[in-house]
Amino acid sequence: MKSYIVVGLGRFGLETARQLSRLGSEVLAIDLRSELVQQVANEVTHAVVGDSRDKEVLKALGVSNFDCAIVAIGGDLAASVLVAMNLKELGVPYLVCKAHDETHRNILQKLGADRVVIPEQENASRLAKSLSLPNLLDYIELSEEYGIVEIPAPQSWVGKSLRELNVRAKLGINILAVRRNGKMDVSPAADFQVNAEDIMVMLGDNHAVEAVQKL
């Protein structure tokens, strides 16, 4: 089970925390505003009231033990930057930050953020799914149950043809395209043989996508 700390419980932070929790992850949510913490307390693993600008508060929460930290503070640039700096200094393995524009994005990237999200460009549901599924390169949500995913070819598929794999019948996954060496092969033929460097673009429901991740 992956573990996440979500800092800032505005609309984007709340929804990200909820989505990660629904996907089966351990989630710690933190905000200064007690009413927002209470709002999500029953939907995540832990929810605490605290000032994430204070490095000692973050240290006490053991942030370095989480797989990923998500800074969902977008409006207050100074607070966002300070929290991001604190988390990096405390050794968070993977840092995702919300930004409100390209300038904010550039600042956070210079501070070492591994991923910067502008909510108008990427919604909370897509972010949560892309973080919680290992090896997922991209995720496009079509509905609550279905999406298009882009992942590296599983090792067990290498050297086999799509006919041999028969993933539509076995897993409920439709292979839409394969990207190899920068070129996209759309609707590959049944005799297409999978290579180790291939990126698979697939359509399926959440259960089918998770099954592919475990191969």
C-alpha positions as CSV (number, residue, x, y, z in Angstrom):
1,M,0.0,0.0,0.0
2,K,1.3,3.4,-1.0
3,S,1.3,6.3,1.5
4,Y,0.7,10.0,0.9
5,I,0.6,13.2,2.8
6,V,-1.7,15.9,1.3
7,V,-0.9,19.4,2.5
8,G,-3.7,22.0,2.1
9,L,-7.3,21.0,2.0
10,G,-8.9,23.4,-0.4
11,R,-11.1,22.0,-3.1
12,F,-8.2,20.4,-5.0
13,G,-6.5,19.0,-1.9
14,L,-9.7,17.6,-0.5
15,E,-10.6,15.8,-3.7
16,T,-7.1,14.5,-4.2
17,A,-7.0,13.1,-0.6
18,R,-10.4,11.5,-1.1
19,Q,-9.5,9.9,-4.5
20,L,-6.3,8.5,-3.2
21,S,-8.1,7.0,-0.2
22,R,-10.8,5.5,-2.4
23,L,-8.0,3.9,-4.4
24,G,-6.8,2.0,-1.3
25,S,-3.9,4.2,-0.3
26,E,-2.9,5.4,3.2
27,V,-3.5,9.1,3.3
28,L,-2.6,11.8,5.9
29,A,-4.3,15.1,5.3
30,I,-3.1,18.3,7.0
31,D,-4.4,21.9,7.1
32,L,-4.5,24.9,9.4
33,R,-8.3,25.0,9.2
34,S,-10.0,22.6,11.6
35,E,-13.3,22.7,9.7
36,L,-11.6,21.3,6.6
37,V,-9.7,18.7,8.5
38,Q,-13.0,17.5,10.1
39,Q,-14.6,17.4,6.7
40,V,-12.3,14.8,5.4
41,A,-11.4,13.0,8.7
42,N,-13.7,10.1,8.1
43,E,-12.5,9.5,4.5
44,V,-8.8,9.3,5.0
45,T,-6.4,7.3,7.2
46,H,-5.4,10.3,9.3
47,A,-6.3,14.0,9.3
48,V,-4.6,16.6,11.5
49,V,-4.7,20.3,12.1
50,G,-1.2,21.9,11.8
51,D,0.9,24.5,10.2
52,S,2.9,22.8,7.4
53,R,5.1,26.0,7.1
54,D,6.7,24.9,10.3
55,K,9.4,22.3,9.5
56,E,9.1,20.8,13.1
57,V,5.4,20.1,12.5
58,L,6.2,18.2,9.3
59,K,9.1,16.4,11.0
60,A,6.9,15.3,13.9
61,L,4.4,13.8,11.3
62,G,7.3,11.7,9.9
63,V,6.9,13.0,6.3
64,S,10.0,11.3,5.1
65,N,8.3,7.9,5.8
66,F,5.6,8.7,3.2
67,D,6.0,7.6,-0.4
68,C,4.8,10.9,-1.7
69,A,3.8,14.4,-0.5
70,I,1.3,16.6,-2.3
71,V,1.4,20.3,-1.7
72,A,-2.1,21.5,-2.6
73,I,-1.6,25.1,-1.6
74,G,-2.0,27.1,-4.8
75,G,-3.1,30.6,-3.9
76,D,-0.5,31.5,-1.3
77,L,2.8,31.5,-3.3
78,A,5.0,32.1,-0.2
79,A,3.4,29.3,1.8
80,S,3.5,26.9,-1.2
81,V,7.2,27.5,-1.7
82,L,8.1,27.3,2.0
83,V,6.2,24.0,2.4
84,A,7.8,22.6,-0.7
85,M,11.3,23.5,0.6
86,N,10.6,22.0,4.0
87,L,9.4,18.7,2.5
88,K,12.5,18.5,0.2
89,E,14.8,19.2,3.1
90,L,13.1,16.5,5.2
91,G,13.7,13.9,2.5
92,V,10.3,13.3,1.0
93,P,10.9,10.7,-1.8
94,Y,8.5,12.2,-4.3
95,L,7.1,15.7,-4.2
96,V,4.0,16.9,-6.1
97,C,2.9,20.5,-6.0
98,K,-0.1,22.5,-7.1
99,A,0.6,25.7,-9.0
100,H,-1.7,28.5,-10.0
101,D,0.2,29.5,-13.2
102,E,3.3,28.9,-15.2
103,T,5.5,31.2,-13.1
104,H,4.5,29.4,-9.9
105,R,5.2,26.1,-11.7
106,N,8.7,27.2,-12.7
107,I,9.6,28.3,-9.1
108,L,8.4,24.9,-7.7
109,Q,10.4,23.0,-10.3
110,K,13.5,24.9,-9.5
111,L,13.0,24.0,-5.8
112,G,13.1,20.3,-6.8
113,A,9.4,19.4,-7.1
114,D,9.1,16.1,-9.0
115,R,5.8,17.0,-10.6
116,V,3.8,20.3,-10.7
117,V,0.1,20.3,-11.4
118,I,-2.0,23.2,-12.6
119,P,-5.6,22.2,-11.7
120,E,-7.1,23.8,-14.7
121,Q,-5.0,21.4,-16.8
122,E,-5.2,18.2,-14.6
123,N,-8.0,17.3,-12.3
124,A,-7.6,15.6,-8.9
125,S,-9.1,12.3,-10.0
126,R,-6.5,11.9,-12.8
127,L,-3.7,12.9,-10.5
128,A,-4.7,10.4,-7.8
129,K,-4.9,7.5,-10.2
130,S,-1.7,8.3,-11.9
131,L,0.1,8.5,-8.5
132,S,-1.4,5.4,-7.0
133,L,-0.8,3.0,-9.9
134,P,2.9,2.0,-10.3
135,N,4.6,2.5,-13.6
136,L,1.6,4.6,-15.0
137,L,2.9,7.2,-17.4
138,D,-0.4,8.8,-18.2
139,Y,-4.1,8.4,-17.4
140,I,-7.1,9.9,-19.2
141,E,-10.3,9.4,-17.3
142,L,-13.3,8.6,-19.5
143,S,-15.7,7.8,-16.6
144,E,-15.5,6.8,-12.9
145,E,-14.8,3.3,-14.0
146,Y,-13.0,3.5,-17.3
147,G,-9.9,5.2,-18.6
148,I,-7.1,5.2,-21.1
149,V,-3.7,4.4,-19.6
150,E,-0.1,4.5,-20.9
151,I,2.4,2.1,-19.3
152,P,5.7,0.4,-20.1
153,A,5.2,-3.1,-21.5
154,P,5.1,-5.6,-18.6
155,Q,8.2,-7.9,-18.7
156,S,6.0,-11.0,-19.1
157,W,4.7,-9.6,-22.4
158,V,8.1,-9.1,-24.0
159,G,8.7,-11.4,-27.0
160,K,5.1,-12.3,-27.3
161,S,2.6,-11.3,-30.0
162,L,-0.7,-9.6,-29.2
163,R,-2.5,-12.7,-30.4
164,E,-0.6,-14.8,-27.8
165,L,-1.2,-12.3,-25.0
166,N,-5.0,-12.1,-25.8
167,V,-5.4,-9.5,-23.2
168,R,-8.8,-8.4,-24.2
169,A,-10.2,-11.9,-23.4
170,K,-8.0,-12.5,-20.4
171,L,-7.9,-9.1,-18.7
172,G,-10.6,-7.0,-20.3
173,I,-8.0,-4.6,-21.7
174,N,-8.0,-3.2,-25.3
175,I,-4.6,-2.2,-26.7
176,L,-5.2,1.0,-28.6
177,A,-1.7,1.8,-29.7
178,V,2.0,1.0,-29.0
179,R,4.7,3.6,-28.9
180,R,8.2,2.4,-29.9
181,N,11.2,4.7,-30.4
182,G,9.1,7.8,-30.5
183,K,6.7,6.4,-33.2
184,M,3.1,5.4,-32.5
185,D,1.6,2.3,-34.0
186,V,-2.2,2.7,-33.8
187,S,-4.4,-0.4,-33.6
188,P,-1.4,-2.8,-33.9
189,A,-2.1,-6.1,-35.7
190,A,-2.5,-9.4,-33.9
191,D,1.0,-10.6,-34.9
192,F,2.6,-7.4,-33.4
193,Q,5.4,-8.6,-31.1
194,V,6.0,-6.7,-27.9
195,N,9.5,-5.4,-27.2
196,A,11.0,-4.3,-23.8
197,E,11.1,-0.6,-24.8
198,D,7.5,-0.5,-25.9
199,I,4.9,1.8,-24.3
200,M,1.4,0.4,-24.3
201,V,-1.7,2.6,-24.6
202,M,-4.7,0.7,-23.3
203,L,-8.4,1.1,-22.6
204,G,-10.0,-0.6,-19.7
205,D,-11.8,-0.4,-16.4
206,N,-10.0,0.3,-13.1
207,H,-9.8,-3.4,-12.1
208,A,-8.3,-4.4,-15.5
209,V,-5.7,-1.6,-15.3
210,E,-4.7,-2.7,-11.8
211,A,-4.4,-6.3,-13.0
212,V,-1.9,-5.2,-15.7
213,Q,0.2,-3.4,-13.1
214,K,0.7,-6.6,-11.2
215,L,2.0,-8.6,-14.2
